[in-house]
Amino acid sequence: MRHIDYSPLYRSTVGFDRLFNMLDGIGQPDQSQSYPPYNIERTGENAYRITMAVAGFDESELSIEAREHALTVKGEKSAEVDKDVDYLYRGIAKRAFERRFQLADYVEVRGASLKNGLLHIDLVREIPETMKPRRIDIVASKSEAPKAIEGQLN
């Protein structure tokens, strides 16, 4: 596997270290991040939705935390012991999980809902007015008569 050295770029850029760390991590996929499955959808020009399949979890066993440029979803099953049940086969996972998503600048979590075993997290990117492009009108200068230099003709 090839490793790219980003140190020359660090010398000429400021504030892009998070981007370089993300690029460095792309080449090394984490195999433990396969559960639970999820979708990322674009629902509008600046709106997104993350849908995670969290069958068997209820609202009290899930937590969502947004911090700086990261969104973390955790699920922990309560420790319930079924002494009355004798399982012949146990295929429904009751394992805890933690899934992290990197968020771009100005992406905020708007809400979350759990329906039919699917956790929906709605995100929106709101760029502040000061960061949006704005049109600058060009004002025509007032036409004045050319100034004459007074002098004597000989």
C-alpha positions in Angstrom: 0.0 0.0 0.0 1.3 3.4 -0.9 1.6 6.2 1.6 1.6 9.8 0.4 3.7 12.3 2.3 1.8 15.6 2.8 4.5 17.4 4.7 5.5 19.7 1.7 1.9 20.9 1.6 1.9 21.7 5.3 4.6 24.2 4.7 2.6 26.3 2.2 -1.0 25.9 3.6 -2.7 27.0 6.8 -5.7 25.3 8.3 -5.9 22.3 5.9 -4.4 19.8 8.4 -7.9 18.2 8.9 -8.2 17.7 5.2 -4.8 16.0 4.9 -5.6 13.7 7.9 -8.8 12.7 6.2 -7.0 12.0 2.9 -4.4 9.9 4.9 -7.1 7.9 6.5 -8.9 7.1 3.2 -6.2 4.6 2.2 -6.7 2.6 5.4 -10.3 1.4 5.7 -11.4 0.3 9.1 -13.0 -3.1 8.8 -14.8 -2.8 12.1 -17.0 0.0 10.7 -19.3 -2.3 8.8 -22.1 -2.4 11.4 -24.7 -0.9 11.3 -25.3 -0.4 7.6 -26.2 3.2 6.5 -27.1 5.4 3.6 -26.2 9.1 3.0 -28.7 10.9 0.8 -28.9 14.4 -0.6 -32.5 15.6 0.1 -32.0 19.2 -1.2 -29.5 21.6 -2.4 -28.0 22.1 1.1 -29.8 19.3 2.9 -28.7 15.7 3.7 -29.9 12.7 5.5 -28.1 9.8 7.1 -30.2 6.7 7.5 -28.9 3.9 9.7 -30.4 0.4 10.1 -30.5 0.0 13.9 -33.1 -2.8 14.3 -33.6 -3.8 17.8 -32.5 -0.5 19.4 -34.9 2.0 20.9 -34.4 5.7 21.5 -33.0 5.2 25.0 -30.2 2.9 23.7 -29.0 5.3 21.0 -27.1 8.6 21.4 -26.1 11.1 18.8 -23.4 13.7 19.4 -22.3 16.5 17.1 -19.0 18.1 18.0 -17.0 20.5 15.8 -16.7 18.6 12.4 -17.7 15.2 13.6 -21.0 13.4 14.1 -20.9 10.3 16.4 -23.8 7.8 16.7 -23.5 5.2 19.5 -25.8 2.3 20.3 -25.6 0.3 23.5 -28.0 -2.5 24.3 -29.2 -2.6 27.9 -27.9 -5.6 29.7 -31.0 -7.8 29.8 -30.7 -11.5 30.6 -33.4 -13.8 29.3 -33.3 -16.7 31.7 -36.6 -17.9 30.5 -35.5 -18.2 26.9 -33.5 -21.1 25.5 -32.1 -19.9 22.1 -31.6 -22.6 19.4 -30.0 -20.0 17.1 -29.2 -16.4 17.9 -28.7 -14.4 14.7 -29.9 -10.9 15.8 -26.9 -8.9 16.9 -27.1 -7.2 20.2 -23.7 -5.7 20.0 -22.8 -2.1 20.8 -21.6 0.1 18.0 -20.1 3.5 17.4 -20.1 5.1 14.0 -18.4 8.5 13.2 -19.1 10.8 10.2 -16.9 13.7 9.2 -18.9 16.8 8.6 -18.0 19.6 6.3 -17.8 23.3 7.4 -21.2 24.8 8.3 -23.1 21.4 8.3 -25.4 21.2 11.3 -27.6 18.5 12.6 -31.3 19.5 12.4 -33.0 16.5 14.0 -33.2 12.8 14.3 -36.0 10.3 14.2 -36.4 6.5 14.7 -39.0 4.7 12.7 -39.3 1.0 11.7 -35.8 0.2 12.9 -34.3 3.0 10.8 -32.6 6.0 12.4 -32.9 9.1 10.3 -30.5 12.1 11.0 -31.3 15.3 9.0 -28.4 17.6 8.3 -28.3 21.0 6.6 -25.4 23.2 5.4 -26.0 26.8 6.3 -23.3 29.1 5.1 -23.2 32.4 7.0 -24.1 35.6 5.1 -20.6 36.9 5.5 -19.2 33.8 3.7 -21.7 33.8 0.8 -20.7 35.4 -2.4 -22.2 38.9 -2.9 -22.5 41.2 -5.8 -20.8 44.5 -5.7 -22.4 47.2 -7.8 -20.1 49.4 -9.8 -21.0 53.1 -9.5 -20.4 55.2 -12.5 -18.2 58.2 -11.7 -19.8 61.7 -12.2 -18.7 63.2 -15.4 -17.1 66.5 -14.7 -15.8 68.9 -17.2 -12.1 68.5 -17.8 -10.0 70.8 -15.7 -8.0 73.3 -17.7 -4.6 74.5 -16.7 -4.4 78.2 -16.8 -1.4 79.6 -18.4 -0.3 82.5 -20.6 0.3 82.1 -24.2 3.2 84.1 -25.5 
